[in-house]
């Protein structure tokens, strides 16, 4: 994980640092985030930490509870199913526009990202694979042409990344292979201008990924209980 480097805007850098701690499991589901400790670790003011936590609440990673403090959002089955349901709806909407309006240059960019992810798969580079997967999905947002959808998806990305990391660490290389299969199928559907086919692929992938994340949570709960 990239080390924290205070750059402008500071509040966003603080939020991104704490986001990574949550996404990669260094701050656990339901864990309290202590402002004083975090401010000391990052050598920033309490105000910067507080503003960063407000950003993360908007991005669904943190719950700020009056008179109690900030806590990492609980990652449970209900949260995961809700996340993948709404992400599938948004991505199907933007995907339909993409299949109808995509230019050759768009397909070239997506194919390039797909090739880079294949290389990460072969090199077992999980974190870069994950980042490229997010970039691949974000590339379709150029065709959303809807401020509210783009804004909503941007706020959902950190939770989607958190869930994807949980699925990948649980499923290993098979999960990476499943993602590459999804990408190949979606690219072929876009090239055919098959919007209905693309939506079916997105729905299937979202369901499969959701099941993997829930399985990882159940496995973690079982491990915790056994200890």
C-alpha positions in Angstrom: 0.0 0.0 0.0 1.3 3.5 -0.9 2.6 5.4 2.1 0.8 8.4 3.3 2.2 11.6 1.8 0.4 14.9 2.8 -0.3 16.7 -0.4 -3.1 19.1 -1.3 -5.9 18.8 -0.7 -5.0 17.5 2.7 -8.5 16.3 3.6 -8.7 14.1 0.5 -5.3 12.6 1.3 -6.3 11.8 4.8 -9.6 10.2 3.6 -7.7 8.2 1.0 -5.2 6.9 3.6 -8.0 5.8 6.0 -9.9 4.4 3.0 -7.0 2.1 2.2 -6.7 1.0 5.8 -10.4 -0.1 5.6 -10.3 -1.6 2.1 -7.3 -3.7 2.8 -8.5 -4.9 6.2 -6.1 -3.0 8.5 -9.1 -1.3 10.1 -11.8 -4.0 10.7 -15.5 -4.0 10.2 -17.1 -2.2 13.1 -13.8 -1.0 14.5 -13.7 2.4 16.1 -11.4 5.0 14.5 -9.7 7.2 17.1 -9.2 10.7 15.9 -6.4 11.4 18.3 -4.4 8.3 17.4 -4.9 8.9 13.7 -4.0 12.6 13.9 -0.7 11.6 15.7 0.1 8.9 13.2 -0.4 11.1 10.2 0.9 14.3 11.9 -2.1 16.3 11.0 -4.8 18.2 13.0 -7.9 16.7 14.5 -9.9 18.9 12.1 -8.3 17.2 9.1 -9.1 13.8 10.5 -12.6 14.8 11.2 -13.2 16.2 7.7 -11.6 13.1 6.2 -14.0 10.9 8.2 -17.0 13.0 6.9 -15.9 12.3 3.3 -15.6 8.6 4.1 -19.1 8.6 5.6 -20.4 9.9 2.3 -18.5 7.1 0.6 -20.1 4.5 2.9 -16.9 3.3 4.7 -17.5 5.1 8.0 -20.4 5.7 10.4 -20.1 8.9 12.5 -22.2 8.4 15.6 -22.8 11.5 17.8 -21.1 11.4 21.2 -19.6 8.0 20.4 -17.2 8.5 17.5 -16.4 7.2 14.1 -16.6 3.5 13.3 -15.8 1.4 10.2 -19.0 0.5 8.4 -20.1 -3.1 9.1 -19.4 -5.3 6.2 -22.2 -7.9 6.3 -24.4 -9.8 4.0 -27.1 -7.2 3.8 -24.6 -4.4 3.0 -22.9 -6.6 0.3 -26.1 -7.6 -1.4 -27.4 -4.1 -1.4 -24.1 -2.8 -2.9 -24.0 -5.3 -5.8 -27.7 -4.8 -6.6 -27.3 -1.1 -7.0 -24.0 -1.3 -8.8 -25.5 -3.7 -11.3 -28.4 -1.4 -12.0 -26.1 1.6 -12.6 -23.6 -0.3 -14.7 -26.3 -1.8 -16.9 -27.6 1.6 -17.5 -24.2 3.0 -18.5 -23.3 -0.2 -20.3 -26.3 0.1 -22.7 -25.1 3.5 -23.7 -21.6 2.2 -24.1 -22.6 -0.6 -26.5 -24.5 1.8 -28.7 -22.0 4.7 -28.8 -18.5 3.2 -28.2 -15.8 4.2 -30.7 -12.8 2.2 -31.8 -10.6 4.2 -29.5 -12.8 3.2 -26.5 -12.5 -0.5 -27.3 -8.7 -0.1 -27.7 -8.4 1.4 -24.3 -10.6 -1.4 -22.7 -8.6 -4.1 -24.6 -5.4 -2.5 -23.3 -6.6 -2.6 -19.7 -7.7 -6.2 -20.2 -4.2 -7.1 -21.5 -2.6 -5.4 -18.4 -4.9 -7.4 -16.1 -3.9 -10.6 -17.8 -0.3 -9.8 -17.1 -1.2 -9.1 -13.4 -3.0 -12.4 -13.3 0.0 -14.3 -14.6 2.3 -12.5 -12.1 -0.2 -12.9 -9.2 -0.2 -9.1 -8.7 -3.5 -8.9 -6.8 -3.4 -5.2 -5.9 -2.6 -3.9 -9.3 -5.2 -6.3 -10.8 -7.7 -4.8 -8.5 -6.8 -1.2 -9.4 -7.0 -2.0 -13.1 -10.4 -3.6 -12.6 -11.8 -0.5 -11.1 -10.2 1.6 -13.9 -11.8 -0.7 -16.5 -15.2 -0.3 -15.0 -14.8 3.5 -14.6 -13.9 3.8 -18.3 -17.6 3.1 -19.2 -18.8 6.0 -17.1 -17.8 8.4 -19.9 -21.1 7.3 -21.5 -23.3 7.6 -18.5 -24.0 11.3 -19.4 -25.7 11.6 -16.0 -24.2 13.7 -13.2 -26.2 11.9 -10.4 -25.2 8.4 -11.6 -21.5 9.3 -12.0 -21.5 10.9 -8.5 -23.3 7.9 -6.9 -20.9 5.4 -8.5 -17.9 7.4 -7.4 -19.1 7.3 -3.8 -19.7 3.5 -4.1 -16.2 2.7 -5.5 -14.5 2.4 -2.1 -17.0 -0.1 -0.9 -16.8 -2.0 -4.2 -13.0 -2.1 -3.9 -13.3 -3.3 -0.3 -15.6 -6.1 -1.4 -13.5 -7.0 -4.4 -10.4 -7.3 -2.1 -12.4 -9.6 0.2 -13.5 -11.8 -2.7 -10.0 -12.0 -4.2 -8.3 -12.8 -0.9 -10.9 -15.5 -0.3 -11.1 -17.0 -3.8 -7.5 -16.6 -4.9 -6.5 -17.1 -8.5 -9.9 -18.6 -9.4 -11.5 -15.3 -8.6 -9.0 -13.4 -10.7 -9.7 -15.8 -13.6 -13.5 -15.3 -13.1 -12.9 -11.5 -13.5 -10.9 -11.9 -16.6 -13.7 -14.1 -18.1 -16.2 -11.4 -17.2 -14.1 -8.8 -18.9 -13.6 -10.8 -22.1 -17.3 -11.5 -22.3 -18.2 -7.9 -21.7 -15.7 -6.7 -24.3 -17.1 -9.1 -26.9 -20.7 -7.9 -26.1 -19.6 -4.2 -26.5 -17.9 -5.0 -29.9 -21.2 -6.7 -31.0 -23.2 -3.7 -29.8 -25.2 -6.2 -27.8 -26.6 -4.2 -24.9 -29.0 -6.9 -23.6 -26.2 -9.4 -23.7 -23.9 -7.0 -21.8 -26.5 -6.5 -19.1 -26.9 -10.2 -18.7 -23.2 -10.5 -18.2 -23.1 -7.7 -15.7 -26.0 -9.2 -13.7 -24.3 -12.6 -13.7 -21.0 -11.3 -12.6 -22.5 -9.1 -9.8 -24.3 -12.1 -8.5 -21.2 -14.3 -8.6 -19.0 -11.6 -7.0 -21.6 -11.0 -4.3 -21.7 -14.7 -3.4 -17.9 -14.8 -3.2 -17.8 -11.8 -0.8 -20.5 -13.3 1.4 -18.6 -16.5 1.5 -15.5 -14.7 2.5 -17.4 -13.0 5.4 -18.8 -16.3 6.5 -15.4 -17.9 6.4 -14.0 -15.0 8.5 -16.7 -15.3 11.0 -16.2 -19.0 11.3 -12.4 -18.5 11.8 -13.0 -15.8 14.4 -15.5 -18.1 16.2 -13.0 -21.0 16.2 -10.4 -18.9 17.8 
